[in-house]
Amino acid sequence: MTMSKSLSARGRMLLSVAEHAIAAGMKVLAAEPRAKNPDVRFSPNGLNSATASLKEVKRWLKTDDQINLAGALKDTGICAVDVDGPEGEKALRRITKVSKTRKTKTRNGSHRFYRYDGNLGGSVIKLASDLDFIMSGYVMLPGSRHPDGGLYKSDDFSLPIADMSPELVKAIRNHRRPRKKSPEPSKTEARIVKGKRNDSLASIAGSLRRQGYEEEVILTMLDAFNQHYCRPPLRSQEVERIAHSISRYAPEHEELFGLMSNVTPRDVAFLWKPYFVRGATNLLEGDPNVGKTFLLCKLAAAISSGTPLPGQTEATAQNVLFMSAEDDPETTLVRRLMRMGAELDRIWFMNKFLRLDEDVIQVVERHIAQNKVSVILIDPLLAYMQGGIDMNKANETRPFMARLAELAKAHDVTIIALRHLNKADKDKAIFRGLGSVDITAAARSAVMVGLHPEDDETRVLVHIKHNLSARGDSLLYTLEGATDSEVPKLVWGGPTDLTADDLARKANKVGRPDNASQEAELFLRRALAGGVARKIKDVVRDAEKRSISDRTLRKAARKIGIIKKGQTWKLAETSS
């Protein structure tokens, strides 16, 4: 097989196994190294990402030859009988005479593969003691490593797959046949209605995962519960999504502890050394009107076009996802990017503003995998936090930041999130970021942008947090050539001795009201200008994008005499 050139010995072995699986009619799924969960880098949609392309599998193995491979059995007419230990072997032999067929040796037993005709339904869990029938999920292929370090093996994975015996078919059908003591559910039996179906299935999936069940088992049980209790049942794709999402997390008893001797040291990589760490979340902080978003655009332009940043001698063009809750792509962002020489075919944006809850994050992960995105820019961070999170509470912001870090690490993506500064005149710049200081603690690196203390025409970029490197030089830059019709040009200057604390002490100087209340009042007057009544929820949403809290906004509304009519607000002086 000529395709195996340039692969490691393990990669060649796994590719050969994948070839036999595909030839038999299975599709192949990428799983995380020493795990059974789908690897979102290559199989972001779980079973729906399984492929019959050997070239695609080779690409995975060339990228990471430590991954596991699984054979997807859904809609293939192939069943894997999961025989768990001596009891499972006895149970199988009580049902049928065991014929020679393709087999994988598992940690405690085996997977025996059989072909079947017709519709036998989905997987059957616990048909007998320690005996499962996998038909709608997937099983690990030989060469894959078990979480405990064991290896899935096969004496000959090219053996033909035998037909399922009539006795096994009958056993499955009898198992599915309703028992006489199990009549049709009565009209008074509990039903899960619209609005509660997803939460109910997610709760069940979480319970199963905590007990150690893998995705294929969770999917089978959810499918049965969905068909029996949900009215109307959720689409099968949605049930698969829930099972896949919950199965990403290790059960509570699994992989909680590990030995340092099993940890492989990993070198730190940078997008722009030492300011932005690759595979991690980074922060870009500053007051409004100092050009934070403008600097984000400059970064997007340089990254997309492969233009070296200060201190770099060369750079490779990379794909960018620019998520902006404040600036319109048509009127603002694209003009800036074009002026800066960006490669627009490499820069993606979101057509609709959506907070980064788990469902949206999974959509983002699929977009990253499908479009090879290397950098994500978030402007501003707090606007994209999940609804209901109190940005000032560490116990609420930390899970969100941890999920971003997980996304960045899993996909080797650099996340740069913009954050406004608070109004406090603190001596330490690291405490100036809006919201909990734990947001800064969760980031691997953070830089601050501000005006030069002695020259309002000059900006300064300073390194305020540097966990994984030495502190970077403070850099000067200017915005030149701005007119009513022309976007200014960002021109880098040299290094400076100014520190982050020098900028932090210069609070509230340019374009920023003296306190949060004044900023909220100014926002309200602009948002309600012209005498037009607006829905309160829309005004609150726009204020949150500018990091103005709901409480501060409503306090300001009372102070300046905003008139409330139903669910709308209107300036008092323009009301009639």
Wavefront OBJ file of the C-alpha trace (Angstrom):
o trace
v 0.000 0.000 0.000
v 1.784 3.134 -1.215
v -0.311 5.506 0.915
v 1.646 4.595 4.053
v 4.782 6.508 3.048
v 5.902 9.144 5.572
v 3.840 7.579 8.383
v 5.312 6.179 11.592
v 5.186 2.451 12.270
v 2.088 2.923 14.437
v 0.510 5.127 11.803
v 1.093 2.503 9.092
v -0.405 -0.210 11.282
v -3.531 1.846 12.060
v -3.922 2.812 8.413
v -3.854 -0.869 7.425
v -6.547 -1.640 10.013
v -8.631 1.284 8.727
v -8.291 -0.042 5.183
v -9.718 -3.435 6.215
v -12.550 -1.774 8.177
v -13.542 0.419 5.212
v -13.302 -2.503 2.790
v -15.744 -4.413 5.001
v -18.266 -1.557 4.842
v -17.533 0.352 8.041
v -16.617 4.013 8.327
v -13.750 5.221 10.478
v -13.837 7.692 13.340
v -10.891 9.478 15.005
v -10.751 9.141 18.807
v -8.548 10.965 21.281
v -5.217 9.331 22.215
v -5.690 6.631 24.890
v -9.415 7.378 24.989
v -12.714 6.373 23.400
v -14.154 9.850 22.885
v -14.184 11.281 19.336
v -11.261 13.627 18.672
v -12.886 16.962 17.752
v -9.877 17.944 15.649
v -10.752 15.286 13.072
v -14.253 14.070 13.997
v -16.000 17.185 15.381
v -19.496 15.733 14.878
v -18.927 12.322 16.422
v -20.531 9.545 14.381
v -21.584 12.027 11.713
v -17.889 12.731 11.019
v -17.009 9.088 10.325
v -15.385 8.695 6.909
v -14.868 5.988 4.299
v -11.910 7.900 2.812
v -8.560 6.244 3.463
v -6.826 9.461 2.386
v -8.662 11.331 5.125
v -7.588 8.766 7.731
v -3.996 9.076 6.533
v -4.197 12.841 6.939
v -5.291 12.376 10.557
v -2.405 10.001 11.271
v 0.147 12.289 9.649
v -1.103 15.094 11.906
v -1.126 12.989 15.087
v -0.170 9.310 14.990
v -1.102 8.897 18.673
v -4.843 9.062 18.049
v -7.098 6.026 18.318
v -9.367 4.793 15.523
v -12.902 3.431 15.829
v -15.173 1.626 13.410
v -18.610 3.246 12.990
v -21.342 0.611 12.568
v -24.470 2.715 12.117
v -26.379 1.822 8.910
v -23.680 -0.666 7.805
v -25.445 -3.991 8.406
v -22.546 -4.969 10.677
v -22.926 -5.770 14.371
v -20.117 -5.951 16.924
v -20.936 -8.387 19.710
v -19.180 -7.045 22.795
v -18.224 -10.082 24.863
v -17.048 -9.029 28.329
v -14.984 -11.699 30.085
v -15.810 -15.371 30.760
v -19.423 -14.615 31.721
v -20.030 -12.875 28.409
v -18.444 -15.783 26.540
v -20.722 -18.255 28.336
v -23.786 -16.116 27.597
v -22.942 -15.990 23.887
v -22.405 -19.743 23.677
v -25.719 -20.402 25.423
v -27.453 -18.509 22.581
v -25.604 -19.851 19.542
v -22.704 -21.862 18.257
v -19.832 -19.394 17.867
v -18.558 -19.260 14.300
v -15.191 -18.005 13.083
v -15.296 -14.336 12.174
v -13.296 -11.107 12.331
v -12.484 -10.280 15.955
v -10.810 -7.631 18.098
v -9.360 -8.578 21.486
v -10.424 -6.018 24.083
v -9.119 -5.483 27.620
v -11.439 -8.105 29.174
v -12.955 -9.908 26.216
v -13.593 -9.353 22.529
v -15.598 -7.649 19.794
v -16.908 -10.245 17.314
v -18.182 -8.836 14.027
v -21.247 -10.260 12.227
v -23.302 -9.197 9.212
v -27.091 -9.104 9.337
v -29.949 -8.385 6.909
v -33.014 -6.265 7.492
v -33.680 -3.936 10.392
v -32.691 -5.130 13.848
v -32.977 -1.671 15.387
v -30.246 0.055 17.367
v -27.669 -1.342 19.764
v -28.775 -3.715 22.497
v -27.147 -3.246 25.893
v -27.151 -6.184 28.325
v -28.999 -8.637 26.112
v -27.472 -11.148 28.489
v -24.934 -11.027 31.280
v -21.836 -9.112 30.045
v -23.081 -9.284 26.453
v -23.840 -6.194 24.343
v -24.729 -5.853 20.650
v -23.377 -2.651 19.048
v -25.191 -1.713 15.833
v -25.824 2.045 16.038
v -22.584 3.180 17.674
v -18.892 2.487 17.182
v -16.169 0.203 18.566
v -12.437 0.718 18.919
v -10.261 -0.800 16.197
v -7.095 -2.901 16.728
v -4.028 -0.809 17.471
v -5.977 1.683 19.581
v -4.884 2.198 23.173
v -7.271 1.757 26.089
v -7.399 4.582 28.691
v -5.596 2.309 31.159
v -2.771 1.699 28.683
v -3.882 -1.668 27.285
v -3.977 -2.313 23.531
v -6.840 -3.461 21.324
v -5.450 -6.366 19.257
v -6.403 -8.749 16.461
v -4.764 -11.923 15.209
v -6.040 -11.176 11.705
v -8.321 -8.199 11.118
v -8.602 -9.063 7.422
v -10.677 -12.181 8.153
v -14.118 -12.275 6.471
v -17.063 -11.141 8.591
v -19.452 -14.051 9.151
v -23.223 -13.784 8.875
v -25.119 -13.501 12.142
v -26.652 -16.801 13.102
v -30.456 -17.186 13.129
v -30.228 -17.834 16.887
v -28.624 -14.429 17.507
v -31.173 -12.687 15.281
v -33.999 -14.390 17.173
v -32.454 -13.453 20.538
v -32.305 -9.783 19.536
v -35.892 -9.753 18.248
v -37.165 -11.526 21.367
v -35.300 -9.048 23.551
v -37.042 -6.156 21.789
v -40.503 -7.787 21.867
v -42.755 -6.106 24.474
v -43.258 -8.224 27.582
v -46.812 -9.263 28.472
v -46.512 -7.395 31.752
v -45.391 -4.229 29.948
v -48.494 -2.871 28.185
v -48.483 0.268 26.110
v -47.873 3.346 28.253
v -51.118 4.702 29.600
v -52.355 8.174 28.844
v -51.474 9.191 32.389
v -47.834 8.071 32.077
v -45.295 10.884 32.352
v -44.298 12.490 29.075
v -41.412 14.841 28.307
v -42.805 17.708 26.241
v -41.210 20.399 24.084
v -38.992 22.735 26.042
v -37.859 20.013 28.454
v -36.667 17.260 26.129
v -33.056 18.430 25.666
v -32.487 19.123 29.364
v -34.016 15.778 30.361
v -31.876 13.780 27.925
v -28.739 15.742 28.881
v -29.404 14.992 32.554
v -29.790 11.268 31.837
v -26.650 11.285 29.679
v -24.698 12.998 32.458
v -25.791 10.380 34.963
v -24.773 7.559 32.626
v -21.405 9.181 31.919
v -20.668 9.541 35.623
v -21.263 5.796 35.923
v -18.556 5.222 33.308
v -20.649 4.400 30.220
v -19.149 5.243 26.815
v -20.793 7.221 24.030
v -22.225 4.266 22.095
v -24.011 2.980 25.206
v -25.253 6.429 26.201
v -26.594 6.988 22.681
v -28.490 3.698 22.703
v -30.124 4.429 26.059
v -31.005 8.007 25.125
v -32.551 6.854 21.867
v -34.806 4.388 23.709
v -35.832 7.000 26.294
v -36.468 9.574 23.562
v -38.747 7.278 21.578
v -40.673 6.120 24.648
v -41.118 9.321 26.658
v -40.476 12.436 24.520
v -43.508 13.879 22.757
v -42.752 14.442 20.020
v -39.417 12.601 19.996
v -36.325 14.667 19.195
v -34.667 14.146 15.829
v -32.025 11.394 15.906
v -29.329 13.949 15.021
v -30.177 15.950 18.146
v -30.026 12.843 20.356
v -26.629 12.001 18.851
v -25.443 15.555 19.543
v -26.429 15.317 23.210
v -24.731 11.933 23.620
v -21.582 13.192 21.923
v -21.480 16.405 23.945
v -21.836 14.717 27.326
v -19.445 11.888 26.434
v -16.615 14.370 25.890
v -16.168 14.598 29.654
v -14.363 11.874 31.565
v -16.487 10.042 34.155
v -15.866 11.127 37.712
v -13.951 7.964 38.610
v -11.849 7.858 35.438
v -8.585 9.713 34.820
v -9.026 11.840 37.935
v -5.457 11.173 39.000
v -2.283 10.523 37.047
v 1.420 10.047 37.540
v 3.836 12.787 36.532
v 6.016 10.035 35.074
v 3.321 9.506 32.396
v 3.261 13.172 31.377
v 5.062 14.057 28.144
v 6.639 17.538 28.322
v 5.273 19.909 25.691
v 7.073 22.989 24.408
v 5.194 26.282 24.527
v 4.364 27.685 21.096
v 3.498 31.288 20.315
v 1.482 33.133 17.698
v 3.501 36.297 18.428
v 6.252 35.669 20.961
v 6.003 36.449 23.838
v 2.666 38.294 23.724
v 0.182 35.672 22.492
v 0.427 31.944 23.316
v -0.766 29.348 20.812
v -3.277 26.783 22.054
v -4.369 29.090 24.884
v -6.565 32.061 25.797
v -4.923 35.504 25.756
v -6.265 38.941 26.716
v -5.958 42.354 25.038
v -7.090 45.053 27.481
v -7.535 48.810 27.426
v -9.848 51.783 27.843
v -12.343 52.659 25.074
v -11.157 54.868 22.225
v -7.499 53.894 22.480
v -7.710 51.573 19.463
v -8.067 48.043 20.836
v -10.340 46.839 18.033
v -8.146 48.648 15.534
v -5.177 46.667 16.858
v -7.203 43.432 16.596
v -7.815 44.262 12.931
v -4.100 44.851 12.450
v -3.383 41.442 13.974
v -6.004 39.800 11.740
v -4.497 41.465 8.663
v -0.941 40.426 9.523
v -1.894 36.856 10.454
v -4.070 36.297 7.374
v -1.467 37.693 4.973
v 1.589 36.149 6.616
v 3.094 39.561 7.443
v 5.683 39.460 10.284
v 4.811 41.353 13.464
v 7.454 43.293 15.443
v 10.219 40.933 16.501
v 9.352 38.312 13.862
v 11.574 37.673 10.837
v 9.043 35.520 9.007
v 5.420 34.445 9.335
v 3.000 31.978 7.724
v -0.470 33.022 6.539
v -3.188 31.523 8.764
v -6.994 31.482 8.897
v -8.784 33.733 11.385
v -12.263 33.790 12.961
v -13.134 37.388 13.940
v -16.056 37.500 16.395
v -17.173 41.093 16.958
v -20.236 42.127 18.962
v -19.623 45.851 18.472
v -18.398 46.630 14.943
v -20.294 45.955 11.728
v -18.293 43.999 9.116
v -19.633 46.022 6.169
v -19.246 49.555 7.513
v -16.197 49.157 9.742
v -14.232 45.938 9.834
v -13.793 45.152 6.133
v -12.643 48.722 5.339
v -10.004 48.520 8.024
v -8.867 45.064 6.967
v -8.602 46.070 3.299
v -6.592 49.168 4.222
v -4.248 46.971 6.267
v -3.603 44.508 3.430
v -5.515 41.597 4.927
v -6.132 38.388 2.980
v -9.932 38.515 3.224
v -10.361 34.934 1.991
v -8.686 33.800 5.218
v -10.837 35.805 7.656
v -14.211 34.477 8.814
v -16.849 36.303 10.860
v -20.178 35.390 12.479
v -23.261 36.637 10.619
v -25.267 36.643 13.835
v -24.342 37.570 17.404
v -24.628 34.531 19.661
v -23.300 34.098 23.169
v -20.774 31.301 23.582
v -22.914 28.725 25.356
v -22.056 25.052 24.903
v -24.137 24.606 21.737
v -22.527 27.617 20.035
v -19.035 26.563 21.148
v -19.593 23.200 19.471
v -20.614 24.988 16.259
v -17.428 27.060 16.517
v -15.389 23.873 17.031
v -16.844 22.343 13.882
v -16.077 25.534 11.954
v -12.477 25.476 13.229
v -11.992 21.865 12.165
v -13.635 22.256 8.774
v -11.901 25.519 7.832
v -8.527 25.054 9.558
v -8.889 28.186 11.683
v -5.733 28.981 13.683
v -6.700 32.208 15.464
v -9.949 33.392 17.107
v -10.425 37.089 17.936
v -13.244 37.900 20.410
v -14.412 41.522 20.747
v -15.298 42.006 23.576
v -14.979 38.942 25.787
v -17.718 39.805 28.297
v -20.344 40.218 25.558
v -19.847 36.580 24.555
v -20.037 35.133 28.050
v -22.989 32.810 28.606
v -26.167 34.486 29.812
v -26.594 34.661 33.571
v -22.872 34.715 34.387
v -21.900 37.399 36.899
v -18.639 38.716 35.444
v -17.481 39.813 38.910
v -17.685 36.341 40.482
v -14.714 34.039 40.025
v -16.783 30.867 40.579
v -18.999 31.842 37.617
v -16.387 33.168 35.187
v -13.853 30.379 35.734
v -15.900 27.557 34.055
v -16.404 29.747 30.981
v -12.696 30.603 30.784
v -11.827 26.936 31.329
v -14.074 25.954 28.401
v -12.321 28.493 26.156
v -8.957 27.116 27.263
v -10.159 23.590 26.472
v -11.240 24.673 22.989
v -7.909 26.415 22.356
v -5.835 23.439 23.500
v -7.908 20.794 21.698
v -7.624 22.595 18.354
v -4.202 24.261 18.875
v -5.918 27.609 18.327
v -4.774 31.007 19.618
v -7.656 32.897 21.267
v -7.218 36.647 21.739
v -10.091 38.181 23.708
v -10.582 41.915 24.110
v -11.536 43.268 27.546
v -12.358 46.797 28.697
v -10.830 48.277 31.836
v -12.748 49.224 34.956
v -12.950 52.761 36.362
v -10.847 52.147 39.451
v -7.595 54.094 39.709
v -5.454 51.148 40.769
v -1.676 51.127 40.944
v -1.427 47.599 39.517
v -2.474 47.179 35.901
v -3.320 43.511 36.353
v -6.322 44.544 38.520
v -7.752 47.011 35.983
v -9.587 44.509 33.774
v -13.389 44.681 33.913
v -14.941 41.830 35.886
v -13.304 39.260 38.129
v -9.512 39.217 38.355
v -9.912 35.457 37.881
v -10.465 36.181 34.175
v -6.898 37.450 34.027
v -5.710 34.513 36.141
v -7.271 32.056 33.682
v -5.508 33.611 30.664
v -1.996 32.467 29.771
v -0.890 35.920 28.608
v -2.337 39.440 28.653
v -1.347 42.745 27.090
v -2.693 46.232 27.705
v -3.088 49.057 25.217
v -3.096 52.681 26.355
v -2.080 56.233 25.488
v 1.441 57.442 26.121
v 1.381 59.490 29.380
v 3.101 62.402 27.643
v 1.774 62.087 24.078
v -1.896 61.410 23.280
v -0.992 60.691 19.643
v 1.124 57.686 20.586
v -0.167 54.324 21.800
v 1.694 51.831 23.968
v 1.347 48.050 24.023
v 2.577 46.560 27.304
v 2.845 42.974 28.527
v 0.982 42.705 31.867
v 0.873 38.910 32.350
v 3.409 36.380 31.135
v 3.023 32.906 32.679
v 4.914 31.028 29.985
v 7.658 33.444 28.937
v 9.734 36.410 29.989
v 7.947 39.756 29.878
v 7.885 41.210 26.375
v 9.114 44.704 25.526
v 6.611 47.561 25.695
v 6.035 48.717 22.118
v 5.047 52.123 20.734
v 2.759 52.623 17.753
v 0.819 55.448 16.092
v -2.274 55.740 13.901
v -1.462 57.909 10.919
v -3.264 59.304 7.880
v -6.820 59.236 9.251
v -9.443 61.341 7.412
v -13.229 61.287 7.173
v -12.979 58.831 4.285
v -9.693 57.075 5.002
v -8.899 54.487 7.637
v -5.693 55.335 9.523
v -2.549 53.274 9.116
v -0.988 51.575 12.144
v 2.741 52.269 12.272
v 4.890 50.429 14.788
v 7.552 52.362 16.666
v 10.357 51.035 18.809
v 10.399 49.692 22.368
v 9.883 51.925 25.394
v 10.642 51.750 29.119
v 7.001 52.452 30.012
v 5.327 49.760 32.115
v 1.738 48.607 32.434
v 1.443 50.353 35.780
v 2.395 53.656 34.133
v -0.684 53.269 31.919
v -2.930 52.008 34.707
v -2.409 55.151 36.743
v -3.586 57.220 33.789
v -7.202 56.214 34.245
v -10.229 57.803 32.583
v -8.245 60.222 30.454
v -9.447 59.888 26.888
v -12.996 59.333 25.712
v -14.068 57.786 29.003
v -16.530 59.287 31.514
v -15.381 59.666 35.113
v -17.474 56.749 36.377
v -19.750 53.931 35.349
v -22.928 55.928 35.936
v -21.821 58.742 33.640
v -20.914 56.267 30.906
v -24.333 54.619 31.220
v -26.077 58.009 31.049
v -24.124 58.945 27.921
v -24.947 55.577 26.337
v -28.672 55.975 27.057
v -28.830 59.468 25.543
v -27.200 58.185 22.369
v -29.217 54.968 22.232
v -32.530 56.814 22.642
v -31.663 59.900 20.585
v -34.289 61.150 18.134
v -37.254 60.548 20.407
v -37.862 56.971 19.243
v -39.038 54.470 21.852
v -36.953 51.276 21.968
v -37.528 47.906 23.560
v -35.802 47.756 26.944
v -34.321 44.327 26.262
v -32.657 45.635 23.078
v -31.148 48.607 24.917
v -29.903 46.346 27.728
v -28.389 43.944 25.193
v -26.523 46.763 23.411
v -25.292 48.109 26.739
v -23.910 44.696 27.724
v -21.880 44.673 24.525
v -20.190 47.823 25.846
v -19.657 46.185 29.245
v -22.338 48.289 30.992
v -24.194 46.152 33.508
v -27.986 45.892 33.632
v -28.028 47.315 37.167
v -25.906 50.352 36.270
v -27.991 51.009 33.169
v -31.328 50.958 35.010
v -29.941 53.186 37.759
v -28.826 55.685 35.122
v -32.236 55.479 33.420
v -33.964 56.503 36.645
v -31.486 59.308 37.225
v -31.983 61.016 33.846
v -35.735 60.451 33.833
v -36.210 57.814 31.169
v -39.926 57.225 30.530
v -41.023 53.586 30.619
v -44.044 52.698 28.464
v -44.855 48.991 28.599
v -41.626 47.251 27.632
v -40.020 50.309 25.998
v -37.855 53.252 27.067
v -37.960 56.820 25.788
v -36.066 59.976 26.730
v -38.182 62.181 28.984
v -37.531 65.373 27.055
v -38.745 63.785 23.807
v -41.832 62.044 25.175
v -45.276 63.345 24.279
l 1 2 3 4 5 6 7 8 9 10 11 12 13 14 15 16 17 18 19 20 21 22 23 24 25 26 27 28 29 30 31 32 33 34 35 36 37 38 39 40 41 42 43 44 45 46 47 48 49 50 51 52 53 54 55 56 57 58 59 60 61 62 63 64 65 66 67 68 69 70 71 72 73 74 75 76 77 78 79 80 81 82 83 84 85 86 87 88 89 90 91 92 93 94 95 96 97 98 99 100 101 102 103 104 105 106 107 108 109 110 111 112 113 114 115 116 117 118 119 120 121 122 123 124 125 126 127 128 129 130 131 132 133 134 135 136 137 138 139 140 141 142 143 144 145 146 147 148 149 150 151 152 153 154 155 156 157 158 159 160 161 162 163 164 165 166 167 168 169 170 171 172 173 174 175 176 177 178 179 180 181 182 183 184 185 186 187 188 189 190 191 192 193 194 195 196 197 198 199 200 201 202 203 204 205 206 207 208 209 210 211 212 213 214 215 216 217 218 219 220 221 222 223 224 225 226 227 228 229 230 231 232 233 234 235 236 237 238 239 240 241 242 243 244 245 246 247 248 249 250 251 252 253 254 255 256 257 258 259 260 261 262 263 264 265 266 267 268 269 270 271 272 273 274 275 276 277 278 279 280 281 282 283 284 285 286 287 288 289 290 291 292 293 294 295 296 297 298 299 300 301 302 303 304 305 306 307 308 309 310 311 312 313 314 315 316 317 318 319 320 321 322 323 324 325 326 327 328 329 330 331 332 333 334 335 336 337 338 339 340 341 342 343 344 345 346 347 348 349 350 351 352 353 354 355 356 357 358 359 360 361 362 363 364 365 366 367 368 369 370 371 372 373 374 375 376 377 378 379 380 381 382 383 384 385 386 387 388 389 390 391 392 393 394 395 396 397 398 399 400 401 402 403 404 405 406 407 408 409 410 411 412 413 414 415 416 417 418 419 420 421 422 423 424 425 426 427 428 429 430 431 432 433 434 435 436 437 438 439 440 441 442 443 444 445 446 447 448 449 450 451 452 453 454 455 456 457 458 459 460 461 462 463 464 465 466 467 468 469 470 471 472 473 474 475 476 477 478 479 480 481 482 483 484 485 486 487 488 489 490 491 492 493 494 495 496 497 498 499 500 501 502 503 504 505 506 507 508 509 510 511 512 513 514 515 516 517 518 519 520 521 522 523 524 525 526 527 528 529 530 531 532 533 534 535 536 537 538 539 540 541 542 543 544 545 546 547 548 549 550 551 552 553 554 555 556 557 558 559 560 561 562 563 564 565 566 567 568 569 570 571 572 573 574 575 576
